[in-house]
């Protein structure tokens, strides 16, 4: 992964690429979970809590809900 890199600049660039891909994967996963969320048998309080947790995770990633629509 970081083998063969010769200086700190290359290491940081490599780490940035890795972390950005992980972040993008997380964003997609959270967004899909949010879109798949259904109340079903959940009580309303649990449903709202799940929605809030997912939307807060996106907000922390600087991807609030209005950016995804």
mmCIF file of the N, C-alpha and C atoms, coordinates in Angstrom:
data_MODEL
# 
_entry.id   MODEL 
# 
loop_
_atom_site.group_PDB 
_atom_site.id 
_atom_site.type_symbol 
_atom_site.label_atom_id 
_atom_site.label_alt_id 
_atom_site.label_comp_id 
_atom_site.label_asym_id 
_atom_site.label_entity_id 
_atom_site.label_seq_id 
_atom_site.pdbx_PDB_ins_code 
_atom_site.Cartn_x 
_atom_site.Cartn_y 
_atom_site.Cartn_z 
_atom_site.occupancy 
_atom_site.B_iso_or_equiv 
_atom_site.pdbx_formal_charge 
_atom_site.auth_seq_id 
_atom_site.auth_comp_id 
_atom_site.auth_asym_id 
_atom_site.auth_atom_id 
_atom_site.pdbx_PDB_model_num 
ATOM 1   N N  . UNK A 1 1  ? 0.833   -1.185 0.000  1.00 0.00 ? 1  UNK A N  1 
ATOM 2   C CA . UNK A 1 1  ? 0.000   0.000  0.000  1.00 0.00 ? 1  UNK A CA 1 
ATOM 3   C C  . UNK A 1 1  ? 0.881   1.254  0.000  1.00 0.00 ? 1  UNK A C  1 
ATOM 4   N N  . UNK A 1 2  ? 1.767   1.374  0.985  1.00 0.00 ? 2  UNK A N  1 
ATOM 5   C CA . UNK A 1 2  ? 2.636   2.548  1.045  1.00 0.00 ? 2  UNK A CA 1 
ATOM 6   C C  . UNK A 1 2  ? 4.076   2.199  0.699  1.00 0.00 ? 2  UNK A C  1 
ATOM 7   N N  . UNK A 1 3  ? 4.304   0.935  0.374  1.00 0.00 ? 3  UNK A N  1 
ATOM 8   C CA . UNK A 1 3  ? 5.656   0.502  0.027  1.00 0.00 ? 3  UNK A CA 1 
ATOM 9   C C  . UNK A 1 3  ? 6.090   1.144  -1.287 1.00 0.00 ? 3  UNK A C  1 
ATOM 10  N N  . UNK A 1 4  ? 7.341   1.477  -1.347 1.00 0.00 ? 4  UNK A N  1 
ATOM 11  C CA . UNK A 1 4  ? 7.882   2.040  -2.573 1.00 0.00 ? 4  UNK A CA 1 
ATOM 12  C C  . UNK A 1 4  ? 7.724   3.548  -2.681 1.00 0.00 ? 4  UNK A C  1 
ATOM 13  N N  . UNK A 1 5  ? 7.044   4.151  -1.732 1.00 0.00 ? 5  UNK A N  1 
ATOM 14  C CA . UNK A 1 5  ? 6.899   5.607  -1.759 1.00 0.00 ? 5  UNK A CA 1 
ATOM 15  C C  . UNK A 1 5  ? 8.166   6.223  -1.186 1.00 0.00 ? 5  UNK A C  1 
ATOM 16  N N  . UNK A 1 6  ? 8.621   7.281  -1.800 1.00 0.00 ? 6  UNK A N  1 
ATOM 17  C CA . UNK A 1 6  ? 9.942   7.805  -1.481 1.00 0.00 ? 6  UNK A CA 1 
ATOM 18  C C  . UNK A 1 6  ? 9.951   9.000  -0.539 1.00 0.00 ? 6  UNK A C  1 
ATOM 19  N N  . UNK A 1 7  ? 8.826   9.691  -0.396 1.00 0.00 ? 7  UNK A N  1 
ATOM 20  C CA . UNK A 1 7  ? 8.846   10.864 0.472  1.00 0.00 ? 7  UNK A CA 1 
ATOM 21  C C  . UNK A 1 7  ? 7.479   11.061 1.135  1.00 0.00 ? 7  UNK A C  1 
ATOM 22  N N  . UNK A 1 8  ? 7.451   11.976 2.077  1.00 0.00 ? 8  UNK A N  1 
ATOM 23  C CA . UNK A 1 8  ? 6.231   12.220 2.847  1.00 0.00 ? 8  UNK A CA 1 
ATOM 24  C C  . UNK A 1 8  ? 5.082   12.687 1.957  1.00 0.00 ? 8  UNK A C  1 
ATOM 25  N N  . UNK A 1 9  ? 5.393   13.455 0.941  1.00 0.00 ? 9  UNK A N  1 
ATOM 26  C CA . UNK A 1 9  ? 4.356   13.952 0.034  1.00 0.00 ? 9  UNK A CA 1 
ATOM 27  C C  . UNK A 1 9  ? 3.642   12.790 -0.654 1.00 0.00 ? 9  UNK A C  1 
ATOM 28  N N  . UNK A 1 10 ? 4.408   11.829 -1.132 1.00 0.00 ? 10 UNK A N  1 
ATOM 29  C CA . UNK A 1 10 ? 3.814   10.661 -1.785 1.00 0.00 ? 10 UNK A CA 1 
ATOM 30  C C  . UNK A 1 10 ? 2.987   9.840  -0.795 1.00 0.00 ? 10 UNK A C  1 
ATOM 31  N N  . UNK A 1 11 ? 3.485   9.696  0.430  1.00 0.00 ? 11 UNK A N  1 
ATOM 32  C CA . UNK A 1 11 ? 2.756   8.948  1.460  1.00 0.00 ? 11 UNK A CA 1 
ATOM 33  C C  . UNK A 1 11 ? 1.428   9.628  1.751  1.00 0.00 ? 11 UNK A C  1 
ATOM 34  N N  . UNK A 1 12 ? 1.443   10.945 1.968  1.00 0.00 ? 12 UNK A N  1 
ATOM 35  C CA . UNK A 1 12 ? 0.208   11.671 2.263  1.00 0.00 ? 12 UNK A CA 1 
ATOM 36  C C  . UNK A 1 12 ? -0.775  11.592 1.096  1.00 0.00 ? 12 UNK A C  1 
ATOM 37  N N  . UNK A 1 13 ? -0.300  11.716 -0.119 1.00 0.00 ? 13 UNK A N  1 
ATOM 38  C CA . UNK A 1 13 ? -1.184  11.602 -1.286 1.00 0.00 ? 13 UNK A CA 1 
ATOM 39  C C  . UNK A 1 13 ? -1.809  10.218 -1.366 1.00 0.00 ? 13 UNK A C  1 
ATOM 40  N N  . UNK A 1 14 ? -1.017  9.198  -1.088 1.00 0.00 ? 14 UNK A N  1 
ATOM 41  C CA . UNK A 1 14 ? -1.529  7.830  -1.117 1.00 0.00 ? 14 UNK A CA 1 
ATOM 42  C C  . UNK A 1 14 ? -2.575  7.621  -0.025 1.00 0.00 ? 14 UNK A C  1 
ATOM 43  N N  . UNK A 1 15 ? -2.274  8.099  1.175  1.00 0.00 ? 15 UNK A N  1 
ATOM 44  C CA . UNK A 1 15 ? -3.238  7.977  2.279  1.00 0.00 ? 15 UNK A CA 1 
ATOM 45  C C  . UNK A 1 15 ? -4.523  8.738  1.977  1.00 0.00 ? 15 UNK A C  1 
ATOM 46  N N  . UNK A 1 16 ? -4.398  9.906  1.376  1.00 0.00 ? 16 UNK A N  1 
ATOM 47  C CA . UNK A 1 16 ? -5.579  10.692 1.019  1.00 0.00 ? 16 UNK A CA 1 
ATOM 48  C C  . UNK A 1 16 ? -6.462  9.926  0.037  1.00 0.00 ? 16 UNK A C  1 
ATOM 49  N N  . UNK A 1 17 ? -5.873  9.311  -0.960 1.00 0.00 ? 17 UNK A N  1 
ATOM 50  C CA . UNK A 1 17 ? -6.640  8.527  -1.932 1.00 0.00 ? 17 UNK A CA 1 
ATOM 51  C C  . UNK A 1 17 ? -7.367  7.369  -1.254 1.00 0.00 ? 17 UNK A C  1 
ATOM 52  N N  . UNK A 1 18 ? -6.673  6.692  -0.355 1.00 0.00 ? 18 UNK A N  1 
ATOM 53  C CA . UNK A 1 18 ? -7.274  5.562  0.362  1.00 0.00 ? 18 UNK A CA 1 
ATOM 54  C C  . UNK A 1 18 ? -8.449  6.038  1.204  1.00 0.00 ? 18 UNK A C  1 
ATOM 55  N N  . UNK A 1 19 ? -8.235  7.099  1.972  1.00 0.00 ? 19 UNK A N  1 
ATOM 56  C CA . UNK A 1 19 ? -9.293  7.590  2.863  1.00 0.00 ? 19 UNK A CA 1 
ATOM 57  C C  . UNK A 1 19 ? -10.475 8.152  2.090  1.00 0.00 ? 19 UNK A C  1 
ATOM 58  N N  . UNK A 1 20 ? -10.216 8.823  0.970  1.00 0.00 ? 20 UNK A N  1 
ATOM 59  C CA . UNK A 1 20 ? -11.319 9.349  0.170  1.00 0.00 ? 20 UNK A CA 1 
ATOM 60  C C  . UNK A 1 20 ? -12.166 8.228  -0.407 1.00 0.00 ? 20 UNK A C  1 
ATOM 61  N N  . UNK A 1 21 ? -11.538 7.136  -0.818 1.00 0.00 ? 21 UNK A N  1 
ATOM 62  C CA . UNK A 1 21 ? -12.319 6.017  -1.360 1.00 0.00 ? 21 UNK A CA 1 
ATOM 63  C C  . UNK A 1 21 ? -13.141 5.364  -0.266 1.00 0.00 ? 21 UNK A C  1 
ATOM 64  N N  . UNK A 1 22 ? -12.573 5.250  0.940  1.00 0.00 ? 22 UNK A N  1 
ATOM 65  C CA . UNK A 1 22 ? -13.325 4.685  2.064  1.00 0.00 ? 22 UNK A CA 1 
ATOM 66  C C  . UNK A 1 22 ? -14.491 5.601  2.403  1.00 0.00 ? 22 UNK A C  1 
ATOM 67  N N  . UNK A 1 23 ? -14.248 6.906  2.428  1.00 0.00 ? 23 UNK A N  1 
ATOM 68  C CA . UNK A 1 23 ? -15.298 7.870  2.738  1.00 0.00 ? 23 UNK A CA 1 
ATOM 69  C C  . UNK A 1 23 ? -16.413 7.798  1.702  1.00 0.00 ? 23 UNK A C  1 
ATOM 70  N N  . UNK A 1 24 ? -16.056 7.704  0.437  1.00 0.00 ? 24 UNK A N  1 
ATOM 71  C CA . UNK A 1 24 ? -17.062 7.618  -0.625 1.00 0.00 ? 24 UNK A CA 1 
ATOM 72  C C  . UNK A 1 24 ? -17.877 6.334  -0.480 1.00 0.00 ? 24 UNK A C  1 
ATOM 73  N N  . UNK A 1 25 ? -17.214 5.225  -0.161 1.00 0.00 ? 25 UNK A N  1 
ATOM 74  C CA . UNK A 1 25 ? -17.925 3.966  0.058  1.00 0.00 ? 25 UNK A CA 1 
ATOM 75  C C  . UNK A 1 25 ? -18.890 4.093  1.228  1.00 0.00 ? 25 UNK A C  1 
ATOM 76  N N  . UNK A 1 26 ? -18.441 4.729  2.313  1.00 0.00 ? 26 UNK A N  1 
ATOM 77  C CA . UNK A 1 26 ? -19.312 4.932  3.475  1.00 0.00 ? 26 UNK A CA 1 
ATOM 78  C C  . UNK A 1 26 ? -20.494 5.823  3.114  1.00 0.00 ? 26 UNK A C  1 
ATOM 79  N N  . UNK A 1 27 ? -20.225 6.879  2.363  1.00 0.00 ? 27 UNK A N  1 
ATOM 80  C CA . UNK A 1 27 ? -21.294 7.784  1.946  1.00 0.00 ? 27 UNK A CA 1 
ATOM 81  C C  . UNK A 1 27 ? -22.355 7.025  1.147  1.00 0.00 ? 27 UNK A C  1 
ATOM 82  N N  . UNK A 1 28 ? -21.914 6.210  0.218  1.00 0.00 ? 28 UNK A N  1 
ATOM 83  C CA . UNK A 1 28 ? -22.849 5.431  -0.602 1.00 0.00 ? 28 UNK A CA 1 
ATOM 84  C C  . UNK A 1 28 ? -23.633 4.458  0.268  1.00 0.00 ? 28 UNK A C  1 
ATOM 85  N N  . UNK A 1 29 ? -22.936 3.769  1.173  1.00 0.00 ? 29 UNK A N  1 
ATOM 86  C CA . UNK A 1 29 ? -23.603 2.801  2.048  1.00 0.00 ? 29 UNK A CA 1 
ATOM 87  C C  . UNK A 1 29 ? -24.648 3.481  2.933  1.00 0.00 ? 29 UNK A C  1 
ATOM 88  N N  . UNK A 1 30 ? -24.285 4.596  3.535  1.00 0.00 ? 30 UNK A N  1 
ATOM 89  C CA . UNK A 1 30 ? -25.213 5.311  4.416  1.00 0.00 ? 30 UNK A CA 1 
ATOM 90  C C  . UNK A 1 30 ? -26.390 5.848  3.618  1.00 0.00 ? 30 UNK A C  1 
ATOM 91  N N  . UNK A 1 31 ? -26.110 6.408  2.450  1.00 0.00 ? 31 UNK A N  1 
ATOM 92  C CA . UNK A 1 31 ? -27.176 6.934  1.602  1.00 0.00 ? 31 UNK A CA 1 
ATOM 93  C C  . UNK A 1 31 ? -28.145 5.831  1.185  1.00 0.00 ? 31 UNK A C  1 
ATOM 94  N N  . UNK A 1 32 ? -27.608 4.670  0.797  1.00 0.00 ? 32 UNK A N  1 
ATOM 95  C CA . UNK A 1 32 ? -28.466 3.542  0.425  1.00 0.00 ? 32 UNK A CA 1 
ATOM 96  C C  . UNK A 1 32 ? -29.288 3.062  1.620  1.00 0.00 ? 32 UNK A C  1 
ATOM 97  N N  . UNK A 1 33 ? -28.673 3.025  2.797  1.00 0.00 ? 33 UNK A N  1 
ATOM 98  C CA . UNK A 1 33 ? -29.399 2.628  4.008  1.00 0.00 ? 33 UNK A CA 1 
ATOM 99  C C  . UNK A 1 33 ? -30.538 3.597  4.292  1.00 0.00 ? 33 UNK A C  1 
ATOM 100 N N  . UNK A 1 34 ? -30.269 4.867  4.088  1.00 0.00 ? 34 UNK A N  1 
ATOM 101 C CA . UNK A 1 34 ? -31.289 5.885  4.320  1.00 0.00 ? 34 UNK A CA 1 
ATOM 102 C C  . UNK A 1 34 ? -32.450 5.728  3.347  1.00 0.00 ? 34 UNK A C  1 
ATOM 103 N N  . UNK A 1 35 ? -32.128 5.489  2.085  1.00 0.00 ? 35 UNK A N  1 
ATOM 104 C CA . UNK A 1 35 ? -33.177 5.320  1.076  1.00 0.00 ? 35 UNK A CA 1 
ATOM 105 C C  . UNK A 1 35 ? -33.964 4.026  1.280  1.00 0.00 ? 35 UNK A C  1 
ATOM 106 N N  . UNK A 1 36 ? -33.327 3.020  1.862  1.00 0.00 ? 36 UNK A N  1 
ATOM 107 C CA . UNK A 1 36 ? -33.990 1.731  2.088  1.00 0.00 ? 36 UNK A CA 1 
ATOM 108 C C  . UNK A 1 36 ? -34.756 1.694  3.407  1.00 0.00 ? 36 UNK A C  1 
ATOM 109 N N  . UNK A 1 37 ? -34.569 2.712  4.238  1.00 0.00 ? 37 UNK A N  1 
ATOM 110 C CA . UNK A 1 37 ? -35.206 2.734  5.553  1.00 0.00 ? 37 UNK A CA 1 
ATOM 111 C C  . UNK A 1 37 ? -36.724 2.759  5.412  1.00 0.00 ? 37 UNK A C  1 
ATOM 112 N N  . UNK A 1 38 ? -37.359 1.815  6.067  1.00 0.00 ? 38 UNK A N  1 
ATOM 113 C CA . UNK A 1 38 ? -38.822 1.744  6.074  1.00 0.00 ? 38 UNK A CA 1 
ATOM 114 C C  . UNK A 1 38 ? -39.282 1.601  7.511  1.00 0.00 ? 38 UNK A C  1 
ATOM 115 N N  . UNK A 1 39 ? -40.407 2.182  7.795  1.00 0.00 ? 39 UNK A N  1 
ATOM 116 C CA . UNK A 1 39 ? -40.917 2.109  9.155  1.00 0.00 ? 39 UNK A CA 1 
ATOM 117 C C  . UNK A 1 39 ? -41.248 0.677  9.524  1.00 0.00 ? 39 UNK A C  1 
ATOM 118 N N  . UNK A 1 40 ? -41.911 -0.031 8.646  1.00 0.00 ? 40 UNK A N  1 
ATOM 119 C CA . UNK A 1 40 ? -42.246 -1.427 8.917  1.00 0.00 ? 40 UNK A CA 1 
ATOM 120 C C  . UNK A 1 40 ? -42.822 -1.621 10.306 1.00 0.00 ? 40 UNK A C  1 
ATOM 121 N N  . UNK A 1 41 ? -42.200 -2.496 11.075 1.00 0.00 ? 41 UNK A N  1 
ATOM 122 C CA . UNK A 1 41 ? -42.677 -2.804 12.422 1.00 0.00 ? 41 UNK A CA 1 
ATOM 123 C C  . UNK A 1 41 ? -42.037 -1.932 13.499 1.00 0.00 ? 41 UNK A C  1 
ATOM 124 N N  . UNK A 1 42 ? -41.158 -1.020 13.094 1.00 0.00 ? 42 UNK A N  1 
ATOM 125 C CA . UNK A 1 42 ? -40.535 -0.132 14.074 1.00 0.00 ? 42 UNK A CA 1 
ATOM 126 C C  . UNK A 1 42 ? -41.570 0.831  14.639 1.00 0.00 ? 42 UNK A C  1 
ATOM 127 N N  . UNK A 1 43 ? -41.428 1.125  15.928 1.00 0.00 ? 43 UNK A N  1 
ATOM 128 C CA . UNK A 1 43 ? -42.276 2.188  16.454 1.00 0.00 ? 43 UNK A CA 1 
ATOM 129 C C  . UNK A 1 43 ? -41.730 3.504  15.898 1.00 0.00 ? 43 UNK A C  1 
ATOM 130 N N  . UNK A 1 44 ? -42.571 4.501  15.845 1.00 0.00 ? 44 UNK A N  1 
ATOM 131 C CA . UNK A 1 44 ? -42.201 5.766  15.212 1.00 0.00 ? 44 UNK A CA 1 
ATOM 132 C C  . UNK A 1 44 ? -40.916 6.343  15.804 1.00 0.00 ? 44 UNK A C  1 
ATOM 133 N N  . UNK A 1 45 ? -40.766 6.252  17.112 1.00 0.00 ? 45 UNK A N  1 
ATOM 134 C CA . UNK A 1 45 ? -39.577 6.791  17.773 1.00 0.00 ? 45 UNK A CA 1 
ATOM 135 C C  . UNK A 1 45 ? -38.301 6.102  17.267 1.00 0.00 ? 45 UNK A C  1 
ATOM 136 N N  . UNK A 1 46 ? -38.334 4.782  17.096 1.00 0.00 ? 46 UNK A N  1 
ATOM 137 C CA . UNK A 1 46 ? -37.174 4.042  16.594 1.00 0.00 ? 46 UNK A CA 1 
ATOM 138 C C  . UNK A 1 46 ? -36.882 4.411  15.134 1.00 0.00 ? 46 UNK A C  1 
ATOM 139 N N  . UNK A 1 47 ? -37.937 4.548  14.350 1.00 0.00 ? 47 UNK A N  1 
ATOM 140 C CA . UNK A 1 47 ? -37.797 4.909  12.939 1.00 0.00 ? 47 UNK A CA 1 
ATOM 141 C C  . UNK A 1 47 ? -37.132 6.281  12.804 1.00 0.00 ? 47 UNK A C  1 
ATOM 142 N N  . UNK A 1 48 ? -37.605 7.241  13.570 1.00 0.00 ? 48 UNK A N  1 
ATOM 143 C CA . UNK A 1 48 ? -37.042 8.595  13.533 1.00 0.00 ? 48 UNK A CA 1 
ATOM 144 C C  . UNK A 1 48 ? -35.595 8.581  14.009 1.00 0.00 ? 48 UNK A C  1 
ATOM 145 N N  . UNK A 1 49 ? -35.311 7.789  15.048 1.00 0.00 ? 49 UNK A N  1 
ATOM 146 C CA . UNK A 1 49 ? -33.939 7.702  15.558 1.00 0.00 ? 49 UNK A CA 1 
ATOM 147 C C  . UNK A 1 49 ? -33.004 7.147  14.478 1.00 0.00 ? 49 UNK A C  1 
ATOM 148 N N  . UNK A 1 50 ? -33.416 6.102  13.775 1.00 0.00 ? 50 UNK A N  1 
ATOM 149 C CA . UNK A 1 50 ? -32.603 5.535  12.689 1.00 0.00 ? 50 UNK A CA 1 
ATOM 150 C C  . UNK A 1 50 ? -32.358 6.581  11.607 1.00 0.00 ? 50 UNK A C  1 
ATOM 151 N N  . UNK A 1 51 ? -33.406 7.301  11.236 1.00 0.00 ? 51 UNK A N  1 
ATOM 152 C CA . UNK A 1 51 ? -33.291 8.348  10.222 1.00 0.00 ? 51 UNK A CA 1 
ATOM 153 C C  . UNK A 1 51 ? -32.301 9.422  10.668 1.00 0.00 ? 51 UNK A C  1 
ATOM 154 N N  . UNK A 1 52 ? -32.422 9.845  11.919 1.00 0.00 ? 52 UNK A N  1 
ATOM 155 C CA . UNK A 1 52 ? -31.552 10.904 12.433 1.00 0.00 ? 52 UNK A CA 1 
ATOM 156 C C  . UNK A 1 52 ? -30.092 10.446 12.487 1.00 0.00 ? 52 UNK A C  1 
ATOM 157 N N  . UNK A 1 53 ? -29.852 9.214  12.922 1.00 0.00 ? 53 UNK A N  1 
ATOM 158 C CA . UNK A 1 53 ? -28.481 8.696  12.996 1.00 0.00 ? 53 UNK A CA 1 
ATOM 159 C C  . UNK A 1 53 ? -27.848 8.681  11.607 1.00 0.00 ? 53 UNK A C  1 
ATOM 160 N N  . UNK A 1 54 ? -28.581 8.174  10.624 1.00 0.00 ? 54 UNK A N  1 
ATOM 161 C CA . UNK A 1 54 ? -28.048 8.116  9.261  1.00 0.00 ? 54 UNK A CA 1 
ATOM 162 C C  . UNK A 1 54 ? -27.812 9.513  8.693  1.00 0.00 ? 54 UNK A C  1 
ATOM 163 N N  . UNK A 1 55 ? -28.758 10.415 8.906  1.00 0.00 ? 55 UNK A N  1 
ATOM 164 C CA . UNK A 1 55 ? -28.595 11.765 8.362  1.00 0.00 ? 55 UNK A CA 1 
ATOM 165 C C  . UNK A 1 55 ? -27.464 12.517 9.069  1.00 0.00 ? 55 UNK A C  1 
ATOM 166 N N  . UNK A 1 56 ? -27.273 12.263 10.371 1.00 0.00 ? 56 UNK A N  1 
ATOM 167 C CA . UNK A 1 56 ? -26.166 12.898 11.091 1.00 0.00 ? 56 UNK A CA 1 
ATOM 168 C C  . UNK A 1 56 ? -24.818 12.376 10.599 1.00 0.00 ? 56 UNK A C  1 
ATOM 169 N N  . UNK A 1 57 ? -24.754 11.085 10.282 1.00 0.00 ? 57 UNK A N  1 
ATOM 170 C CA . UNK A 1 57 ? -23.512 10.529 9.738  1.00 0.00 ? 57 UNK A CA 1 
ATOM 171 C C  . UNK A 1 57 ? -23.160 11.209 8.419  1.00 0.00 ? 57 UNK A C  1 
ATOM 172 N N  . UNK A 1 58 ? -24.158 11.434 7.589  1.00 0.00 ? 58 UNK A N  1 
ATOM 173 C CA . UNK A 1 58 ? -23.910 12.127 6.322  1.00 0.00 ? 58 UNK A CA 1 
ATOM 174 C C  . UNK A 1 58 ? -23.480 13.570 6.562  1.00 0.00 ? 58 UNK A C  1 
ATOM 175 N N  . UNK A 1 59 ? -24.093 14.219 7.526  1.00 0.00 ? 59 UNK A N  1 
ATOM 176 C CA . UNK A 1 59 ? -23.741 15.609 7.827  1.00 0.00 ? 59 UNK A CA 1 
ATOM 177 C C  . UNK A 1 59 ? -22.297 15.709 8.315  1.00 0.00 ? 59 UNK A C  1 
ATOM 178 N N  . UNK A 1 60 ? -21.866 14.749 9.126  1.00 0.00 ? 60 UNK A N  1 
ATOM 179 C CA . UNK A 1 60 ? -20.488 14.739 9.611  1.00 0.00 ? 60 UNK A CA 1 
ATOM 180 C C  . UNK A 1 60 ? -19.509 14.587 8.451  1.00 0.00 ? 60 UNK A C  1 
ATOM 181 N N  . UNK A 1 61 ? -19.936 13.869 7.419  1.00 0.00 ? 61 UNK A N  1 
ATOM 182 C CA . UNK A 1 61 ? -19.103 13.677 6.233  1.00 0.00 ? 61 UNK A CA 1 
ATOM 183 C C  . UNK A 1 61 ? -19.208 14.865 5.279  1.00 0.00 ? 61 UNK A C  1 
ATOM 184 N N  . UNK A 1 62 ? -19.904 15.917 5.707  1.00 0.00 ? 62 UNK A N  1 
ATOM 185 C CA . UNK A 1 62 ? -20.128 17.114 4.876  1.00 0.00 ? 62 UNK A CA 1 
ATOM 186 C C  . UNK A 1 62 ? -20.975 16.791 3.653  1.00 0.00 ? 62 UNK A C  1 
ATOM 187 N N  . UNK A 1 63 ? -21.905 15.838 3.811  1.00 0.00 ? 63 UNK A N  1 
ATOM 188 C CA . UNK A 1 63 ? -22.823 15.439 2.747  1.00 0.00 ? 63 UNK A CA 1 
ATOM 189 C C  . UNK A 1 63 ? -24.248 15.466 3.295  1.00 0.00 ? 63 UNK A C  1 
ATOM 190 N N  . UNK A 1 64 ? -24.751 16.641 3.651  1.00 0.00 ? 64 UNK A N  1 
ATOM 191 C CA . UNK A 1 64 ? -26.111 16.694 4.191  1.00 0.00 ? 64 UNK A CA 1 
ATOM 192 C C  . UNK A 1 64 ? -27.129 16.217 3.167  1.00 0.00 ? 64 UNK A C  1 
ATOM 193 N N  . UNK A 1 65 ? -28.310 15.891 3.647  1.00 0.00 ? 65 UNK A N  1 
ATOM 194 C CA . UNK A 1 65 ? -29.347 15.315 2.796  1.00 0.00 ? 65 UNK A CA 1 
ATOM 195 C C  . UNK A 1 65 ? -29.654 16.162 1.575  1.00 0.00 ? 65 UNK A C  1 
ATOM 196 N N  . UNK A 1 66 ? -29.693 17.473 1.705  1.00 0.00 ? 66 UNK A N  1 
ATOM 197 C CA . UNK A 1 66 ? -30.048 18.306 0.558  1.00 0.00 ? 66 UNK A CA 1 
ATOM 198 C C  . UNK A 1 66 ? -28.997 18.251 -0.550 1.00 0.00 ? 66 UNK A C  1 
ATOM 199 N N  . UNK A 1 67 ? -27.763 17.846 -0.232 1.00 0.00 ? 67 UNK A N  1 
ATOM 200 C CA . UNK A 1 67 ? -26.730 17.695 -1.261 1.00 0.00 ? 67 UNK A CA 1 
ATOM 201 C C  . UNK A 1 67 ? -26.907 16.408 -2.059 1.00 0.00 ? 67 UNK A C  1 
ATOM 202 N N  . UNK A 1 68 ? -27.653 15.467 -1.529 1.00 0.00 ? 68 UNK A N  1 
ATOM 203 C CA . UNK A 1 68 ? -27.789 14.157 -2.156 1.00 0.00 ? 68 UNK A CA 1 
ATOM 204 C C  . UNK A 1 68 ? -29.011 14.049 -3.043 1.00 0.00 ? 68 UNK A C  1 
ATOM 205 N N  . UNK A 1 69 ? -29.875 15.027 -3.004 1.00 0.00 ? 69 UNK A N  1 
ATOM 206 C CA . UNK A 1 69 ? -31.107 14.945 -3.794 1.00 0.00 ? 69 UNK A CA 1 
ATOM 207 C C  . UNK A 1 69 ? -30.974 15.701 -5.089 1.00 0.00 ? 69 UNK A C  1 
# 
